[in-house]
Amino acid sequence: MPAGAAAVPLAAGVVVGVHVNPDGGVPKHAVGLALVTTGGVAGDRQRDLEHHGGPDRAVCLFALERIAALAAEGHPIAPGTTGENLTIAGLDWDRLGPGDRLAVGDDVVLEITSPAAPCNTIAGSFLGGEFKRISAKLHPGWSRLYARVLREGVVRERAAVCLLGQAP
């Protein structure tokens, strides 16, 4: 985008939860706001750096609508219990994928890199431990998403989330 040009969002949502766990793992706890850097979300830690964290998995996102639908199926899930850093409402989760860029609040820009593969550490959020309920391979559109940070800054609950489109 040229300098000084305003981005026209393709879709808009809102951050309904910012979550971290300084000890690593799940659940992630609501903190209201956090600094988001290329290295991840300040105050958050991952225990398994082979499968979590790093520049292409700096932030984990999940849709409030998916959490609510899973809870309606009887799963004991809530924001933060599956390890997402940002719970977002109002975006069409089925349409998001790698390369999509999101402006979050006034400062942060994220680029979705991949679905987040579920693992047994989140089994407590699912009936019978069926954590594969949010597998992108088995249930397209129901996965959490990983993102890299293109522009760092602070993210707060109630911050606007705007879909800017695909990476060039």
N, C-alpha and C positions, 0 to 999 in steps of 0.2 A: 504494500500500500504506500503511495507517495507520502512524503512528509506533509503534515498538515491536513491530509484527507481524513475525513471521519468515516469510520467503518459503519456500514448499515447492517445491523444484526439480522440474521435470517430467522432466528427464533430466540425467545427469551424465557428464562427461568429464574430461580432464586436459590441461594444457599440456605438450607434449613438446618444444617448441622456441620460443625467443624470438629473433628475428632482426632485425638492422638492417644498414644499409650507410651509413656517414657520407659516402661519396662519391656516393651515389645509385645507383639502378639495381640490377641483380642480378649475382651472387647476394647475398642478404642473409646475414650471418654470425651464427652462434649466439653469444649473449652471456650466457645464463643468467638474466638479469633485466634489466628496463628500466622506467623511469618511463613510464606511459601517460597522456597529457594530451589535452584536447580538440583540441589542435593536432597530435597525432600521437604517435609513439613516440620518446622521447628518444634521440638518437644516430643516428637514421635521417633520410635525405634523399631527396626525389624530384627527378628531373631534369626531368620533364614535369608541371608543376603544372596544366596544362589537363585532364589525364586521371587524375592521381594526387594524393593528399593533399587537404587541406582538411578542414573539420569533418565532412562526411558520408562522407569516405574516410580518416579518421584512422588506422584500423588495418585491415590486410588479414589475413584468416584463411584457413587451408586445413586439410583433414582429412588426418591421417597415413594413414588407410585409403585415401584416394584416391591419395595419393602412392605407396603400396605397390602398389596395383592398376595404376597407370600404369607403374611400374618393372617389374612382372610382364609387361606388354605389350611390354617392351623399351625403353621410354623412359629416357634418362639423367637422370632426375629425382631430387631428394633434397630434404629439408626446407630451405627458404630459397631454392632455385634459381629458383622462380617468383615471388619477391618478397613472399611472405607474411611478416608480422611475427610471427604466432602460429601454430604448428602444433599442432593439437588432435586428440586421440584420444578415441574413445568416444562421440561424438555421432552421431545419425542424420542425416548430411549431406543426404540426400534431403529431409528434412522441414524444414530450416532455410531461412528466407527473410526478406525485409524486414519489419521490425517486431518480430522475435523479439529478446528481451533475454536477455543472458548475464551472469551474475555470474562474474568471473574472479578467483580468489584471494579474499583477505579484503577487498579494497578496490574493485576496478574493476567497473564495470557498463558493458556495451556494448549498443548496439542495432544490429542488422544493417540496413543501408540499401539494399544492392543487390548483385547479382553483380558481380565484377570482370572487366571485359572483357579478354581476353588480347590481347597485342600482340607484335610481332616481337622485342622485347627479351628475351623468355623462350624464343625458338625453340631455343636450345641445350639445353633440357630435354626436347626431343621429337624422336623419330625423324623424319628428313627435315624438321626444322624445323616440324612440324605443331602449332604452338602453339594452333590452334583446337580441339585435342582437349579443352581445358577451357573452351570457349565455352558459356555457359548457353543460348544460342539453339540451338546444334547438338547439345549433349550435356547436357540438363537434369540438375542434381544433381552435376555434375562441376566446377563453377566454384569459384574462390576467392570469398570474400565480403568486402565492405567493411562497416565499422561505424563509427558515431559513438561518442564517449565520453560517457556520462551521468554517470559518477563516476570521477574520476582516482585513480591510485595506482600502486603497483609491482606488476608481474607477474613471477613467477618460474617457471622450469621446475618441473614437478610440481605446480603449483597446480591446484586443482579448478576445473572449469568447469561451471556449472549453468545449464540452460535454465530461465529464469523464466517464459516465456510471451510473449505478444504485448503490444506497447505498448497502453496504454488508448486 
